[in-house]
Amino acid sequence: MSQAKKLKTATLTLVSTVIGLLLGIWIAAYLTVPGIAMSVEGDPLVLFDPEIGAIANPSSHNRRIYPAIKDRKAFAFDVYTDDRGARVDGPGQKSPAKVDIVVVGDSFTWGYALPNPETYANRV
């Protein structure tokens, strides 16, 4: 067998093995990760924004409902936003026109899974 043919066979074997392993890992990961058991009612929580990617949906109400699973009770929470997309306590409420502190962050700052009065951003 010539040197070129050996190199071609080794390369083809290596590439097909790597592709097979990657495909197997992807399939195993896809099949073993459970879906999120949740239902959503109301308006979308976020909207696409071409400048920053996503923004809170202004003047919206969104309810997220999580069923009970083996180590957690069922729970639900509501998210209300005003005309600027800021979280507020209930429908029709507005955030103050002038604020002394602005809190910027991620889902902890947003208070995901909490009513607005219980978020640390609301308590500051």
N, C-alpha and C positions, 0 to 999 in steps of 0.2 A: 504494500500500500504506500502510495506516495505521501510525502510530507504535507502537501497542500490538501490532500483528501483527508488525512488525519486531523488537520487543523479545522477543516470545515465540519467534520463529524463531531469533534469536541465542542466547537462553538454552537452547533445546532443542539447538541445534547444539553449543554449548559443553559442556553436560552430557553429551551422548552421546559427544563426543570424549574427554572426561576419563574416562568410564567405559570406553570402548574402550581407551584407553592403559593404564589401571590393570589391566584384564583381560589385555592383552597382556604387560605387565611381569610379572604374576603367573604366567602360563603359561610365559613364557620362563625365569623363575627356577626354577619347579618342574621343568621339563624339563631344565635344564642343571646342576642340583646333583645329583651322584651320591649314591646311598644309602650308608650306612655298611656296609662289608663286615665283619660281625662276627657271631659266634654266642655264645650265652650258655647256660651249663649251671648247674643248681643253683637255689638260692633267689633271690628278688628281692633286688637290692642295696639298694634304699630302699623305704620304706613311706610312705604318706600320713599326715600328722599335721595335725589341724585347727588347731593353734596356730601351728606354724612352717612348715608346708607339706610338708616331707619329713624323715625321719629314717633313719639306718642301720638295716637290718633286724637285730634282736637274734638272737644264736645262729645265724648263717647262714654258708653257704659258697657263694660265687659264683665261677664261672670264666668269664673272657672270653677269646675266641679270635679273633684277627685274622689273616686269611690274608695271604700275601705279595702285595704290589702292586709296581708297576714300580720304585720306589726304596726299598722297605722289605721286610725279611725277615718271615716269619710269626712271630708271638709270641703268647704266652698268659700270663695271670696269674691268681692266685687271691686272693680277698678273704675273710678269715675275720673274724667279729665275735663278741664275747662276749655275755653276757646283758644288757649295758647298751648294746650297739650299737657299742662301741669296737673299732677294728681290733686284731687280735692276729695272732701269727705262724702259728698252726695251729689245727686243730679241738680243742675242749675247753679251750683256754687261756683265762685270765682276765686282764684288766688289773688292776694293783694297786689295792687298796682306797683307798689314799691316794697322791696324786701331788703332786709339788712344782711342776710346770709343766703347764699345760693349753694346748694349741695349738688355736686356732680359725681356720678359714679355708675355702678353696674346694677345688677338685680338686687343686691343688698341695699343699695341706696334707694332704689325704686320701691323696695319693700314688697317684693314678689311674695305672694301667698299670705299677705297681711292686709287687713283693712287700713286705710290711710291713717287714721288716728294712732295706730300702733307702730308706724314706721319711725325710725330714728330721725329721718329727715323732717318729718312733721313735728317731732318733739323738740328739735333744736331751736 
